[in-house]
Amino acid sequence: MSEPHLGTPQIVRLSLIDFYLIEREDIELSGNTVFLGPNRSGKSSCIDAIQTGLTGGAGDLVVYNAAAVRQNRPDAHRSLQEYCLGVVRHDENEKAKVVRKSSQTWIGLSFRTRDGGEVAGVVHVVAHEHRERPNTRFMIVTGGGVTTADLVFPTEEGEMAKGFDQAVDGLRASGRKVEECDSASDYSTYLLNLLTYGSWHADAHSYYKAVKRALVFQPVGDITAFMRTHVLETDIIDIGRMRERLAFYREIVRTIASINRQITSLGIVIGHYSKAAEDDREARGRVAAATEAAVGQRQFEIDAIEEKLIGLWGQAERADEAETAASDRKDEAGRRVEEARNAPGAAALENRIRDADRDLSGSETKLREVRKELRRRAEAIDAIRTAVAT
């Protein structure tokens, strides 16, 4: 093993729980490490665990059991689900042996950073033999690396793997910072940028894809085949398809330009509409103000009429009171007249009243005669005046 450049982050520990035939293991690494051992001793398992720890197990970024893939062996195919359940198959015709029916698998990769500290990428996989796909979650740990001791808890029957949330709480309680990632893509991009101090370009996908191709690299004598296999896309470039895509792209550009023009026109229409709406609001405001003023005037007039009605009601009440008082006086006068009639000497009084009435009648007769005489004399005077005038 050789010592790496101090500025390059290096893997210092691979921590595995229930991965393939490994129940729990912390594998310390340093510098450029070579895995040696006979077939089926676990070399590919460690490489594949490292791939999973780097990429989150994204299917298009990993090639499991790469050595067998290069050799086209019939048992070459492996999946993350099979690694977690410990599925052992030595031949395509052989019935697979399953070590565990379900698992909580942990894969931790700890790195030493430029400043001598440690960070870790951790992948947690829950697999079950009756489920088609495993459930995978991801976290990035800073402020210290990770070991299997951080990922298990003691029970009466021995140590058991923690759940994801339980492990996160334990790591945070120990003072380390934990960042949970929503997907394998986010995880791999975050980890790569963390390890390269943000200097790496954003296309982590291409970087890990190159790593995948390197794992299955075979000597190639033809430079064209090498370029197509390991540098360019693996598929041969289809010029006709490229032209179709270019024409489609140009059509998209024209469509976008047309949409932009329509958006501009729509903006003008919206501006006119907004101006009309503002004018309408102002007109409505003026109408509302005029209506409010008219309502106020009418209310003032109603108040004045109500005051007059109140005055009339007062007058009517006073008239009723006066009428009642007059009726009372009339009753009182009638009562007194009746008392006077019933009083002693009433008969003599009545005789005097009758005598006075007769005298009054005689006086009225004489008055009428005097008036007749006066009219006769006035007529004579008028006749004389007429004669004199002629």
Secondary structure as GFF3:
##gff-version 3
##sequence-region A 1 390
A	DSSP	beta_strand	10	19	.	.	.	ID=ss1
A	DSSP	beta_strand	22	28	.	.	.	ID=ss2
A	DSSP	alpha_helix	43	55	.	.	.	ID=ss3
A	DSSP	alpha_helix	66	70	.	.	.	ID=ss4
A	DSSP	alpha_helix	80	85	.	.	.	ID=ss5
A	DSSP	beta_strand	87	88	.	.	.	ID=ss6
A	DSSP	beta_strand	97	98	.	.	.	ID=ss7
A	DSSP	beta_strand	102	112	.	.	.	ID=ss8
A	DSSP	beta_strand	118	128	.	.	.	ID=ss9
A	DSSP	beta_strand	135	142	.	.	.	ID=ss10
A	DSSP	three_ten_helix	148	151	.	.	.	ID=ss11
A	DSSP	beta_strand	152	155	.	.	.	ID=ss12
A	DSSP	beta_strand	158	161	.	.	.	ID=ss13
A	DSSP	alpha_helix	164	173	.	.	.	ID=ss14
A	DSSP	beta_strand	177	181	.	.	.	ID=ss15
A	DSSP	alpha_helix	184	195	.	.	.	ID=ss16
A	DSSP	alpha_helix	204	215	.	.	.	ID=ss17
A	DSSP	alpha_helix	223	226	.	.	.	ID=ss18
A	DSSP	pi_helix	227	231	.	.	.	ID=ss19
A	DSSP	alpha_helix	239	342	.	.	.	ID=ss20
A	DSSP	alpha_helix	346	389	.	.	.	ID=ss21
###
